[in-house]
Amino acid sequence: MEVEEGEWVLVPDQASTTNIDDEILTVDEPLKVLFSAPAKHWTDAVPIGNGRLGAMVWGGVASEKIQLNDDTLWTGVPGNYTNSNAPTFLSKVRELVDNGKYAEATTAAVDLIDHPSEVYQPLGDINIEFSDSDVKYEEETYERELDLDTATVKVKYARGSISFTVYLDSKLHHQSHVNGENQIIMEGSCPGKRIPPKGNSDENPKGIQFSAVLELRISDDVGVIKIIEGRKVKVEGANWAVLLLATSSSFDGPFIRPSDSTKDPTKASLDILNSIRKMSYSELYAYHLDDYQKLFHRVSLNLSKSSNNARGEERTTFSTDTHVKKRTNFSSEDINGVVISTAERVKSFKDDEDPSLVALLFHYGRYLLISCSRPGTQVSNLQGIWNKDIEPAWDGAPHLNINLQMNYWPSLSCNLSECQEPLFDYVSSLSVNGSKTAKVNYEARGWVAHHVSDIWAKTSPHGGEVVYALWQMGGAWLCTHLWEHYTFSMDTVRYFFYLTLCKAFLKNKAYPLLEGCASFLLDWLIEGRGDYLETNPSTSPEHTFIAPDGKSASVSYSSTMDMAIIREIFSAIISAAEVLGRSKNELVEKVRAAQLKLYPTKIARDGSIMEWAQDFEDPAVHHRHLSHLFGLFPGHTIVLEKTPDLCKAAANSLYKRGEDGPGWSTTWKMACWARLHNSEHAYRMTKHLINLVDPDHEVAFEGGLYSNLFTAHPPFQIDANFGFTAAIAEMLVQSTERDLYLLPALPRDKWPSGRVKGLKGRGGVTVNISWNEGKLHEVGLWATNQNSMRRLHYDGTVATITLSAGKIYTFNKQLKCFKTRSLS
């Protein structure tokens, strides 16, 4: 008898709103991450999530562990992110920089940094212990899979009726008890400080309180439920069992202390369960599918080594696995029908370069973003929402010098703009605390954030070393996402009131944040060398240089990244002001004047982009960060058509950096090579990432993939999963507000045939492309609002086209329109 041991889904708190793209696309191939045995390591377990609540399913047989996370569980309380002595220290550092004493300035800058961030915490575990008879099972019958199309984890093996004991546990301070006959309630608290003090407990402020309620349902006619030890529930002889979990916490926003919160986590959890009490499992599952697939089905991607028809009449062309051409069910099987685990496919990629594995990893990034960032949730952190440790690597905190931004790179191009809303809510919170930091620490207007933050919206410099902590551009980089969101969405809606909503986002949300950011940057810039405005002190994130006196330093002035980010912000606020009719605004006029005096991007003696204002010696040419290439990607100031010399220097910089590095560095390089339309090197970095990591023998900074397709630094960081998805999209479609580039970095010899549907371009254009034998076959475009003109680019051919609202246009490989039909 074959029994499904578990089918795990996380049902959202509320369904997503419908988007015009929701019903256009469907997925025509299975997309599954497969495992041949239960998890041995955390990175073998399978992630699921509904944006707020996350879980890792281990798939055990004798016992099962489902490790849980709630995105509001953090150490600490709201903090003071100011330093009244900072202006004095700042003056000293600036004087040392002006005198060329960079090593001394680096030492003195220690006085400008603050305490570290707070720490993301795990919620706990659902532990399921099966009977002794379940220890022995037919291993060949075991199957574990994550179905990306349905966001469902399934574990199957042959066994008899269902009997098990279940209980909740946590690494945090907690207690649990059985409530009634079929509920387990666990209540606990997070530490009020990142390192709980010893001695008197009164010294530790009250931290975030939490509750988890687990409810069991079993078959009516067969099976019984028993209470054990007052905190466990035992099920005997059931035909089926459903476990429902609801969690809540006392977190009430970044500005309210947990001791002042009026939230009752247990009541909130019970209310959630009561709200679904009359819903069957089938109804809950249908609700889950509707919520998830509205987002996931917007985009499809099929890649193949074959040169069969790009439109996919022969479905084997776009099967999930290309090891064997003939498939009966598009599963990942060898020629004998034996299931191949995804880990084995990753291991064999260096030899077979299976393009369907690339497509799977692309979709996996979309799945993770949908699962960890939804409207109303917390921002996706360094591990998304998945974390098992009390002291996770790098605190599990949002890092603002690449990692948090990369988390949201695929949200726009890959048609998941709603998933970006938590980022904007977070930026709003940062602006509140950041205005205090700017005023007190830097005697500046506007607001600032540095390189690490937390749930309390910390904006002061992180504790630790100056080389990474003293960097004032974190908030500014985040603000570039605001303008990008507008440029992608401004024409994506059909009716006039939607246009009003898009403009309302710019007016009410984006512009005030951009205005505050630009105000700080204007005050932060000071008159400097050669009549340029400069930033001082300035660092290039996490990197050092050798000063002219031979000393190692990290603090100087006007790093290339500083200037590139400031250019992006100044350009954004000028453009936003034009849309809102504020071009004559005093602040905008000051921005225009300052824009002309920004320190330019320069080319070093070796032909690469200079990382600092001076051509300092670089002691680590293979450094993981690509900060000086911000203007190439994700920025827009190093552009093939406009700045060919800088693009050549950017390519030299990438050669100089090399191919090795952590996962996020690899995917940033992918995106940069794609922006340079260099398909060969973009693909080389793709191949570089797809390398299986052994959790027992991790090597720092080597990148790669774990068996569950989580990306590695190592250890696990989720940013590269998102960076990979965004970079693949960049290889297939690039855009400005008026230009659309088709297949700009397609590795034609690796993916000669394929198709992609539902990607987004700036200006609200939705793009479908198919290609065959390495050449464009046809492209479909539509915009759902006002008429718009675009320049369409492919392989040296440029066509000026006009898209009318509500129509789909199909173009051939000569970029000639041969079919038009109504969208509705």
C-alpha positions in Angstrom: 0.0 0.0 0.0 1.4 3.4 -1.0 0.5 6.3 1.3 1.4 9.9 1.0 3.3 10.7 4.2 2.9 14.4 3.7 1.8 17.1 1.3 2.9 20.4 2.7 1.7 23.9 1.7 1.5 27.2 3.4 -1.8 29.0 2.8 -1.6 32.8 2.6 -3.2 35.0 5.1 -5.1 36.7 2.3 -5.3 36.2 -1.4 -3.4 38.4 -3.8 -5.2 41.0 -5.9 -5.8 40.2 -9.6 -3.4 41.7 -12.2 -4.1 42.0 -15.9 -1.4 39.5 -16.6 -2.7 36.9 -14.2 -4.7 34.8 -16.7 -2.6 35.3 -19.8 0.0 32.6 -19.2 0.1 29.0 -18.1 2.9 26.6 -17.3 3.2 23.8 -19.8 5.9 21.7 -18.2 6.5 20.2 -14.8 9.0 22.1 -12.7 10.1 20.0 -9.8 13.1 19.8 -7.4 13.5 16.1 -6.7 15.2 14.2 -3.9 15.8 10.5 -3.6 16.1 10.3 0.2 15.2 12.3 3.4 17.3 15.3 4.2 20.6 14.9 6.1 21.4 18.6 6.2 19.3 21.7 6.5 20.2 22.6 2.9 18.7 19.2 1.8 15.3 20.2 3.3 12.7 21.9 1.1 11.6 25.6 1.6 7.9 26.6 1.5 6.4 29.9 2.5 3.5 32.3 2.2 5.5 35.5 2.5 5.2 35.8 6.3 5.6 32.2 7.5 8.3 29.9 6.2 9.1 26.2 6.7 11.8 23.7 5.8 10.5 20.2 5.2 13.0 17.4 5.9 11.0 14.5 4.6 12.0 12.0 7.3 10.5 8.6 7.6 11.0 7.4 11.2 10.6 11.0 12.2 9.8 14.2 10.4 11.0 17.7 11.2 9.3 20.8 9.7 11.5 23.8 10.8 9.5 27.0 11.1 10.1 30.7 10.7 7.9 33.8 11.3 9.4 36.9 9.6 8.7 39.1 12.6 10.9 37.1 15.1 14.0 39.2 15.9 16.1 40.0 18.9 16.0 43.4 20.4 13.8 46.5 20.7 13.7 49.8 18.8 17.1 51.6 19.2 18.7 55.0 19.2 20.6 55.3 15.9 22.4 58.6 16.5 25.7 59.8 17.9 25.9 63.4 19.0 29.7 63.2 18.9 29.8 62.1 15.3 30.2 65.6 13.8 33.4 66.2 15.7 34.8 62.8 14.6 33.6 63.5 11.0 35.6 66.7 10.8 38.7 64.9 12.0 38.3 62.1 9.4 37.7 64.6 6.6 40.8 66.6 7.5 42.9 63.4 7.4 41.5 62.5 4.0 42.1 66.0 2.6 45.7 65.6 3.7 46.1 62.3 2.0 46.4 60.4 5.2 44.1 57.6 4.2 45.3 54.9 6.7 45.0 57.4 9.5 41.6 58.4 8.3 40.5 54.7 8.3 41.6 54.3 11.9 40.0 57.6 13.0 36.7 56.6 11.3 36.2 53.8 13.9 34.6 56.6 16.1 31.9 57.0 13.5 30.5 53.4 13.7 27.8 52.2 16.0 26.5 48.9 17.6 25.7 45.9 15.4 22.2 45.1 14.1 19.7 42.8 15.9 19.4 39.1 14.8 16.8 37.1 12.9 15.5 34.2 15.0 13.9 30.8 14.2 10.4 30.1 15.4 10.8 26.4 16.1 9.9 22.9 14.8 7.0 20.7 14.2 8.3 17.2 15.2 6.5 14.1 14.0 7.6 10.7 15.4 6.2 7.7 13.6 5.8 4.2 14.9 8.7 1.7 15.0 7.4 -0.1 12.0 8.0 3.0 9.9 11.8 2.9 10.5 11.9 0.2 7.9 10.5 1.1 4.5 11.2 0.3 0.9 13.8 2.8 -0.1 13.1 2.5 -3.7 9.5 3.7 -3.1 10.7 6.9 -1.5 10.0 10.2 -3.4 10.3 13.8 -2.2 9.7 16.7 -4.4 9.0 20.4 -4.5 6.6 21.2 -7.3 7.2 24.8 -8.3 4.0 25.0 -10.3 1.8 24.3 -7.3 4.2 25.4 -4.5 3.7 22.0 -2.8 6.1 19.7 -1.1 5.3 16.0 -1.4 6.9 13.0 0.4 5.9 9.5 -0.6 6.9 6.0 0.4 5.2 2.6 0.9 3.7 2.0 4.4 0.4 1.1 6.2 -2.0 3.3 8.1 -1.0 6.6 9.7 0.1 6.6 13.3 2.4 9.2 14.8 3.1 11.6 17.7 3.5 15.3 17.1 4.7 18.2 19.2 6.1 21.7 18.9 9.6 22.7 20.1 11.8 25.8 19.8 15.4 27.0 20.5 13.9 30.2 22.0 12.5 30.5 25.5 9.1 28.8 25.3 6.5 26.5 26.8 3.8 24.4 25.1 0.6 22.6 26.1 -2.3 20.8 24.5 -5.4 22.8 24.2 -8.6 20.8 24.1 -8.3 17.5 22.3 -6.5 18.4 19.0 -4.5 21.6 19.5 -1.0 22.3 20.6 -0.2 25.8 21.7 3.5 27.0 22.0 4.2 30.4 23.5 7.6 32.0 23.7 9.8 35.1 23.4 12.8 36.4 21.5 15.7 37.9 23.5 15.4 41.6 24.2 19.1 42.0 23.2 21.2 40.2 20.6 23.3 38.7 23.3 21.2 38.1 26.4 23.0 39.6 29.4 24.1 37.4 32.3 22.9 38.0 35.9 19.7 39.9 36.7 17.0 39.2 34.2 15.6 42.7 34.7 18.6 43.9 32.7 17.2 42.3 29.6 14.3 44.3 28.0 11.2 42.4 27.0 11.6 41.0 23.5 9.1 40.1 20.8 6.5 37.5 22.1 5.3 34.8 19.8 2.7 32.0 19.6 2.3 29.0 17.3 -0.9 26.9 17.3 -0.9 23.5 15.7 -4.3 21.9 15.0 -4.9 18.2 13.9 -7.7 16.8 11.8 -8.0 13.1 11.1 -10.4 10.8 9.3 -13.8 10.7 11.0 -14.4 7.0 10.8 -10.9 5.6 11.5 -8.3 6.6 14.0 -8.0 8.2 17.5 -6.2 11.2 19.0 -4.5 10.9 22.4 -2.8 13.5 24.6 0.7 12.6 25.9 2.7 14.4 28.6 0.3 17.4 28.3 2.2 18.8 25.3 2.1 16.1 22.7 -0.6 14.6 20.6 -0.7 11.0 19.4 -2.6 9.8 16.3 -3.3 6.1 16.0 -4.7 4.2 13.0 -5.9 7.1 10.9 -6.4 6.9 7.1 -5.4 10.5 6.8 -4.3 13.5 8.9 -4.1 17.2 8.3 -2.0 19.5 10.4 -2.9 23.2 10.4 -0.4 25.8 11.8 -1.0 29.4 12.6 1.5 31.8 14.1 1.6 35.3 15.3 3.8 37.7 17.3 3.6 40.9 19.3 5.7 42.8 16.8 3.7 46.0 16.0 6.1 47.9 13.8 9.7 49.1 14.1 8.9 52.0 16.3 6.9 50.3 19.1 8.7 48.4 21.9 7.5 44.9 22.5 6.7 45.8 26.1 4.2 48.4 24.7 2.6 46.2 22.2 -1.1 45.4 22.8 -1.0 42.4 20.4 -2.0 39.0 21.8 -0.1 36.4 19.7 -2.1 33.4 20.9 -5.4 35.0 20.3 -4.3 36.1 16.9 -3.2 32.5 16.0 -6.5 31.0 17.3 -8.5 33.6 15.3 -6.7 32.5 12.1 -7.5 28.9 12.7 -11.1 29.8 13.6 -11.4 31.7 10.3 -10.7 28.5 8.3 -12.4 26.0 10.6 -15.2 25.3 8.1 -12.8 24.9 5.1 -11.8 21.4 4.0 -8.2 20.6 3.0 -9.3 20.7 -0.7 -10.7 24.2 -0.2 -7.6 25.4 1.5 -5.4 23.9 -1.2 -7.5 25.5 -3.9 -7.2 28.8 -2.1 -3.4 28.4 -2.0 -3.2 27.5 -5.7 -5.3 30.5 -6.7 -3.1 32.9 -4.6 0.2 31.5 -5.8 -0.4 30.7 -9.4 -1.8 34.2 -10.1 1.8 35.2 -9.7 3.8 32.2 -10.8 2.0 31.6 -14.0 2.8 35.1 -15.4 6.1 33.9 -16.7 7.2 30.7 -18.5 10.7 29.8 -19.8 11.7 26.9 -21.9 15.3 26.3 -23.0 16.7 23.5 -25.3 19.8 22.3 -26.9 17.6 21.0 -29.7 16.8 23.1 -32.8 13.2 21.9 -33.0 10.3 24.2 -33.6 10.7 27.1 -31.2 7.0 27.4 -30.8 7.0 24.1 -29.0 4.7 21.9 -31.1 7.0 19.0 -30.2 6.7 19.2 -26.4 9.8 17.2 -25.8 11.8 20.2 -27.1 11.0 22.0 -23.9 10.9 19.1 -21.4 12.2 19.7 -17.9 15.0 17.2 -18.5 17.0 16.8 -21.7 19.1 13.8 -20.7 16.7 11.6 -22.7 14.6 13.1 -25.5 11.5 10.8 -25.4 9.5 11.4 -22.2 6.1 10.1 -21.3 5.5 12.6 -18.4 8.4 15.1 -18.7 9.9 13.9 -15.4 13.6 13.8 -14.6 14.3 10.2 -15.3 17.1 8.2 -16.8 16.5 6.0 -19.8 15.4 3.2 -17.4 12.8 5.3 -15.8 14.8 5.8 -12.6 14.2 9.3 -11.0 17.3 11.5 -11.1 17.6 13.8 -8.1 18.1 17.4 -8.8 21.4 17.2 -6.9 22.6 14.7 -9.4 21.5 17.0 -12.2 23.6 19.8 -10.7 26.6 17.5 -10.4 26.3 16.4 -14.1 25.8 20.0 -15.4 29.5 20.6 -16.0 29.3 17.8 -18.6 25.8 17.8 -20.0 25.0 21.5 -19.6 21.3 20.7 -19.4 19.5 23.9 -20.3 16.3 22.7 -18.6 18.2 22.9 -15.3 18.9 26.5 -16.0 15.2 27.1 -16.6 14.3 25.2 -13.3 16.8 27.4 -11.4 15.3 30.5 -13.0 11.8 29.5 -11.9 13.1 28.5 -8.4 14.1 32.1 -7.8 10.6 33.3 -8.7 9.1 30.7 -6.5 11.3 31.8 -3.5 10.5 35.5 -4.0 6.7 34.7 -4.1 7.2 32.6 -1.0 9.1 35.1 1.1 7.9 38.6 0.2 4.3 39.6 -0.2 2.4 42.8 0.4 2.2 43.3 4.2 5.1 41.0 5.1 8.6 42.0 6.3 11.3 42.6 3.8 13.2 39.5 2.5 16.3 39.2 4.6 19.7 37.6 3.9 18.1 34.2 4.0 14.7 35.2 2.7 12.6 33.9 5.6 14.3 30.6 6.2 16.7 30.3 9.1 17.4 27.5 11.7 19.9 29.3 13.9 19.8 31.5 16.9 23.0 33.1 15.6 22.7 32.9 11.8 25.5 33.9 9.5 25.7 37.7 9.3 22.8 37.9 11.7 20.4 37.0 8.8 20.1 40.8 8.5 19.3 42.8 5.4 22.6 44.0 4.0 22.2 47.2 2.0 25.4 47.2 0.0 24.2 44.5 -2.6 22.3 41.7 -0.9 18.9 43.3 -0.1 18.8 45.0 -3.4 19.7 41.8 -5.3 16.8 40.1 -3.5 14.4 42.3 -5.5 16.2 42.4 -8.8 13.8 39.9 -10.4 10.6 41.5 -9.1 10.1 43.9 -12.0 11.6 42.2 -15.1 10.1 38.8 -14.0 6.6 40.3 -13.5 6.3 40.1 -9.7 6.0 43.8 -8.9 3.7 43.1 -5.9 6.5 41.2 -4.2 8.5 44.4 -4.0 6.0 46.2 -1.8 7.6 45.1 1.5 10.8 46.7 0.3 9.1 50.1 -0.1 7.4 49.8 3.3 10.9 49.0 4.7 12.4 52.1 3.0 9.7 54.2 4.5 10.7 53.0 8.0 14.3 53.5 7.2 13.6 57.1 6.2 12.1 57.8 9.7 15.1 56.6 11.7 17.4 57.8 8.9 16.3 61.4 9.2 17.5 61.3 12.9 20.8 59.8 11.9 21.3 62.3 9.2 20.5 65.3 11.4 22.5 64.2 14.5 25.5 62.3 13.0 26.0 64.3 9.8 24.2 67.6 10.5 22.3 67.1 7.2 18.8 67.2 5.9 16.9 64.3 4.5 17.7 60.7 5.6 20.5 58.2 5.4 21.0 54.4 5.9 24.2 52.5 6.0 25.1 48.9 5.1 23.2 46.7 7.6 19.8 47.0 9.1 17.2 44.9 10.9 13.5 44.7 11.7 13.8 47.9 13.8 15.0 49.8 10.8 18.5 50.5 12.1 20.2 53.3 10.1 23.4 54.0 11.9 26.8 52.5 10.8 27.0 48.8 11.8 29.3 47.7 14.5 32.6 46.1 13.4 35.1 47.3 10.9 35.2 50.6 9.0 35.8 48.8 5.6 32.2 47.7 5.5 30.4 49.7 8.2 31.1 53.2 7.1 29.1 53.5 3.9 26.4 56.2 3.6 24.8 55.0 0.3 22.6 52.1 1.5 19.4 54.1 1.6 20.2 55.8 -1.7 20.7 52.5 -3.5 17.4 51.3 -2.2 15.7 54.5 -3.5 16.7 53.6 -7.0 14.2 50.8 -6.8 11.4 53.3 -6.3 12.0 55.0 -9.7 12.6 51.6 -11.4 9.2 50.4 -10.1 7.6 53.4 -11.7 9.3 53.0 -15.0 8.3 49.4 -15.2 4.7 49.9 -14.1 3.7 53.3 -15.4 2.0 51.8 -18.5 1.1 48.4 -17.3 -2.6 49.0 -16.7 -5.5 49.3 -19.0 -7.8 51.9 -17.4 -7.2 55.6 -16.6 -7.8 55.1 -12.9 -4.9 52.7 -12.8 -2.7 55.4 -14.4 -3.8 57.6 -11.6 -2.7 54.9 -9.1 0.7 54.6 -10.7 1.1 58.4 -10.5 -0.2 58.3 -6.9 2.6 55.8 -6.1 5.2 58.2 -7.5 3.6 61.2 -5.8 2.8 59.8 -2.4 5.4 57.1 -1.9 8.3 57.3 -4.2 8.9 61.0 -4.5 8.9 61.9 -0.8 11.5 59.2 -0.2 13.6 60.3 -3.2 13.3 63.9 -2.1 14.6 63.0 1.4 17.4 60.9 -0.1 18.4 63.7 -2.5 18.3 66.3 0.3 20.8 64.2 2.3 23.1 63.7 -0.7 23.2 67.4 -1.5 24.3 68.1 2.1 26.7 65.2 2.1 28.5 66.4 -1.0 31.2 68.9 -0.3 33.3 71.2 -2.5 36.4 69.3 -3.3 39.3 68.8 -5.6 39.2 70.3 -9.1 35.9 72.1 -8.5 34.1 68.8 -8.2 31.6 67.9 -5.5 32.9 64.9 -3.5 31.9 62.5 -0.8 34.2 62.4 2.2 34.7 60.0 3.9 34.0 57.4 1.2 34.5 53.7 0.9 34.0 51.1 -1.8 32.0 48.4 0.0 34.1 45.9 1.9 37.3 46.6 -0.1 40.6 48.1 0.8 43.4 49.8 -1.2 47.1 50.5 -0.9 47.6 54.3 -0.3 50.5 56.1 -2.0 52.4 55.9 1.3 52.2 52.1 1.1 49.7 51.7 3.9 46.5 49.7 3.7 43.3 51.8 4.0 39.6 51.8 3.1 38.6 55.4 3.6 39.2 58.1 1.0 36.9 60.3 -1.1 34.4 60.0 -3.9 34.5 56.3 -4.6 33.2 55.3 -8.0 30.2 53.6 -6.4 29.2 56.7 -4.4 29.2 58.8 -7.5 27.3 56.3 -9.6 24.5 55.9 -7.0 24.2 59.7 -6.6 23.9 60.1 -10.3 21.1 57.5 -10.4 19.2 59.3 -7.6 19.7 62.7 -9.1 18.5 61.5 -12.5 15.5 59.8 -10.9 14.3 62.8 -8.9 14.7 65.1 -11.9 12.6 62.6 -14.0 10.1 62.2 -11.2 9.7 65.9 -10.8 9.0 66.3 -14.5 6.2 63.7 -14.3 4.7 65.5 -11.3 5.1 69.0 -12.6 7.7 70.0 -10.1 10.7 70.7 -12.4 11.0 74.2 -11.0 11.2 73.0 -7.4 14.1 74.5 -5.5 15.5 71.1 -4.5 15.3 69.9 -8.1 17.2 73.0 -9.3 19.9 72.3 -6.8 20.1 68.7 -7.9 20.5 69.8 -11.5 23.4 72.2 -10.6 25.1 69.5 -8.4 24.7 66.9 -11.2 27.1 68.8 -13.4 29.8 68.8 -10.7 29.8 65.2 -9.7 33.2 63.4 -9.9 33.3 61.5 -13.2 33.8 57.8 -13.7 37.4 57.3 -14.8 39.5 54.7 -16.5 42.6 53.3 -14.7 46.0 52.9 -16.2 45.4 49.2 -16.8 42.2 50.0 -18.8 39.7 49.0 -16.1 37.2 51.2 -14.3 38.8 53.0 -11.4 37.2 51.9 -8.1 38.3 55.0 -6.2 38.9 58.6 -7.2 42.6 57.9 -7.4 44.2 55.0 -9.2 45.1 53.3 -5.9 46.8 49.9 -5.9 44.3 47.1 -5.4 45.6 44.4 -3.1 42.7 42.0 -4.0 42.0 42.3 -7.7 39.6 39.2 -7.4 37.5 40.9 -4.8 33.9 39.6 -4.6 32.2 43.1 -4.8 31.7 44.8 -8.1 30.9 48.2 -6.6 32.7 50.2 -9.2 30.5 48.6 -11.9 27.2 49.8 -10.3 26.8 52.2 -13.3 26.8 49.2 -15.6 24.4 47.1 -13.6 22.0 47.7 -12.0 22.6 51.4 -12.9 22.3 53.0 -16.3 25.3 55.4 -16.7 27.6 52.9 -18.4 25.8 52.1 -21.6 27.0 50.5 -24.8 25.5 53.1 -27.2 26.5 56.1 -25.2 29.7 55.3 -23.3 31.6 52.6 -25.4 34.9 53.5 -23.7 33.5 52.9 -20.3 31.9 49.7 -21.4 35.2 48.4 -22.6 36.8 49.4 -19.3 33.9 47.7 -17.5 34.7 44.5 -19.4 38.3 44.8 -18.5 37.2 45.2 -14.8 35.2 41.9 -15.1 38.2 40.1 -16.6 40.4 41.5 -13.8 37.9 40.4 -11.1 37.9 36.9 -12.4 35.2 34.3 -12.2 35.5 33.0 -8.7 33.5 34.3 -5.8 30.4 33.7 -3.7 27.0 33.0 -5.3 25.8 36.6 -5.3 29.0 37.8 -6.9 28.7 35.2 -9.6 25.2 36.3 -10.5 26.1 40.0 -10.4 28.8 39.2 -13.0 26.2 37.3 -15.0 24.1 40.4 -15.1 27.0 42.7 -15.9 28.2 40.5 -18.8 24.6 40.4 -20.1 24.3 44.2 -20.0 27.5 44.3 -22.2 25.7 41.9 -24.6 28.4 39.3 -24.0 26.6 36.0 -24.1 29.8 33.9 -23.8 30.8 35.3 -20.5 27.3 35.6 -19.1 26.9 31.9 -19.8 30.3 31.1 -18.3 29.1 32.6 -15.0 25.8 30.7 -15.3 27.8 27.5 -15.5 30.1 28.6 -12.7 27.2 28.9 -10.3 25.7 25.5 -11.1 28.1 23.5 -9.0 27.0 21.2 -6.1 28.2 22.2 -2.6 28.9 19.5 0.0 27.6 20.9 3.3 30.2 18.9 5.2 33.1 20.4 3.2 32.1 24.0 2.4 34.8 26.4 1.2 34.2 30.1 1.9 33.6 32.4 -1.1 33.3 29.6 -3.6 29.6 29.9 -4.3 27.6 27.1 -5.8 24.3 25.3 -5.1 23.1 23.1 -2.3 20.9 20.0 -3.1 17.7 22.0 -2.6 19.0 24.6 -5.0 19.7 27.2 -2.3 22.6 29.3 -3.4 25.8 29.3 -1.4 28.2 32.0 -0.2 28.9 29.6 1.6 27.0 29.3 3.9 23.5 29.8 2.4 22.5 33.3 1.2 19.4 33.7 -0.8 20.5 36.7 -2.8 22.1 34.7 -5.6 18.9 32.7 -6.2 17.3 36.0 -7.0 20.3 37.4 -8.8 20.4 34.3 -11.1 16.7 34.8 -12.1 17.2 38.5 -12.8 20.4 37.8 -14.8 18.7 35.2 -17.0 15.9 37.7 -17.7 18.6 40.2 -18.6 20.2 37.8 -21.0 16.8 37.5 -22.8 15.3 41.0 -22.6 16.7 44.4 -21.8 14.9 47.7 -21.8 15.0 51.5 -21.3 11.9 53.6 -21.2 11.9 53.7 -25.0 14.1 50.8 -26.2 13.6 47.1 -26.1 16.5 44.7 -26.8 15.6 41.2 -27.8 17.9 38.3 -26.9 20.9 40.6 -26.2 23.0 38.0 -24.5 21.5 34.7 -25.6 24.1 31.9 -25.7 23.0 30.6 -29.1 25.2 27.5 -29.1 24.0 26.5 -25.7 20.3 27.3 -25.9 19.6 27.3 -29.7 15.9 26.9 -29.2 13.6 28.2 -26.6 10.8 30.6 -25.7 10.0 32.9 -22.8 6.6 34.4 -22.0 5.6 37.2 -19.7 8.8 39.1 -19.0 8.5 42.8 -18.5 10.2 45.8 -20.0 10.3 49.4 -18.9 7.3 51.4 -20.0 5.0 48.5 -19.0 5.6 46.3 -22.0 5.0 42.6 -21.7 7.3 40.4 -23.9 7.0 36.9 -25.4 9.9 35.6 -27.4 10.6 32.4 -29.3 13.8 31.5 -31.1 15.1 28.6 -33.1 18.6 27.6 -34.3 19.9 30.5 -32.3 17.9 33.1 -34.1 14.8 35.1 -33.3 11.6 33.3 -34.5 8.9 35.7 -33.4 8.1 38.2 -30.6 4.8 39.2 -29.1 4.4 42.6 -27.3 1.6 44.3 -25.5 1.0 47.3 -23.4 -2.2 47.6 -21.5 -2.6 51.3 -21.2 -2.0 54.3 -23.5 -0.4 54.1 -27.0 3.3 54.1 -26.8 6.2 54.2 -29.2 9.2 51.9 -28.8 12.5 51.2 -30.6 12.8 47.4 -31.0 16.4 46.1 -31.3 17.6 42.7 -32.5 21.0 41.7 -33.8 21.8 45.1 -35.3 18.3 45.7 -36.7 16.2 48.6 -35.2 12.5 49.1 -35.8 10.4 51.9 -34.5 7.0 50.6 -33.5 3.8 51.9 -32.0 1.8 49.8 -29.5 -1.8 50.6 -29.0 -3.5 49.9 -25.7 -5.1 46.5 -25.3 -3.6 44.8 -28.4 -1.0 42.1 -28.8 1.4 42.6 -31.6 3.4 39.8 -33.1 6.7 40.5 -35.0 8.9 38.2 -37.1 12.6 37.9 -37.1 12.9 41.0 -39.4 10.9 42.9 -36.7 7.9 43.3 -39.1 4.5 43.1 -37.5 2.5 40.3 -39.1 -0.3 39.8 -36.6 -2.4 42.0 -34.3 -5.2 40.9 -32.0 -7.1 42.2 -29.0 -5.8 41.4 -25.6 -9.1 40.7 -24.0 
